[in-house]
Amino acid sequence: MGREAAVNRFPTKTLLWAGILCFGAMASAQTTEAVATHDGAAGVPAQRTGEDARPSINPVPKQTARQALLEMFFGRKPGAFEKHLPTAMHEFLKAGNSGISVNELLQAVNEIRQSGREMETFDEGPVLLHSRDSRTEQNIEISVESESDRGDEYEIRLAIALYRNGRALPLPFSPTLICTMKMDSDVWRLDDLLLSLHLPVGDPDFLATLNQRIEATKVEQQEGAALRSLRSIATAEVSYAAAFPNVGFTCSLSDLGGTGASQPSPRAAMMLDSGFGNAVEGYTFSITDCSGSPARHFQIMAVPQSTEGGQRAFCEDESGRIRYAEDGEAAACLSAGEPLP
């Protein structure tokens, strides 16, 4: 992908995530059942006054504005989203003149509830939401920069950061989101939503940093492709050893591939795509240390073809644990590599 395309894609994607990801999670309510009390001898219940006879119920704690904001966008109960819309917005959508319906808004919200994404929300503290997509290895964290509670009005200022493969995903701007909630008929409702993108295009230092971020994006994309290939090779190794137990693991990438044969064999197991080679997007792959007969051990290495770009080296063995070396060297990864988060 060219630099220009990479920059153009970030604003659109981040606007979508920013609008959806600043919210979620259900508020909790606690109730305590009334417990009858007994007195008197031999287990005979004593007479109770009218006041004593009333059940003892703890009051349900009120929902905070932050909990309401989270419930609005991630609550599982029917009507949770509409519950926290302002009355004026309800009427606007009902009129049907906007071309937007509540269902269409909910479809956008439901994108974050897709399978494969793990989410954790927080009713208090410096983080509002942490989300991880296991398919893309992308993490999104929404942190709380400030909160202001003015009784019947609440404002929260949020910052958005993206991570992938244990590294911050560089953005060409600094996104900030300000959400304002107002109390209406004993319900917190979203009154205002302000998304701010800081882009100082007249600052030479910022433009120099932007260029560095674009280069870092290229590195991040190459590392992501290398990790996907590394995992594919490791999965193929496990399948290979199960299919050919007398051989065990193999140190030949060609053994894991193969085409044209009628049946899989130790020399052409057909467990990798026919076009899979020992290099992909700036990385070279190799397998070593297939010790034992049958082989019970292997080490896969993904090494950048050039260490000048700042790409990390990755390695994995039969344990499934992936490690990395910042200097891009295979030896450093194998001897003292850091575990990939």
Secondary structure, 3 states (H helix, E strand, C coil): CCHHHHHHHHHHHHHHHHHHHCCCCCCCCCCCCCCCCCCCHHHCCCCCCHHHHCCCCCCCCCCCHHHHHHHHHHCCCCCHHHHCCCHHHHHHHHHCCCCCCHHHHHHHHHHHHCCCEEEEECCCCCEEEEEEECCCCEEEEEEEEEEEECCCEEEEEEEEEEEECCEECCCCCEEEEEEEEEEECCEEEEEEEEEEEECCCCCHHHHHHHHHHHHHHHHHHHHHHHHHHHHHHHHHHHHHHHHCCCCECCCCHHHHCCCCCCCCECCECCCCCCCCCCEECCEEEEEECCCCCCECCCEEEEEECCCCCCCCEEEEECCCCEEEECCCCHHHHHHHCEECC
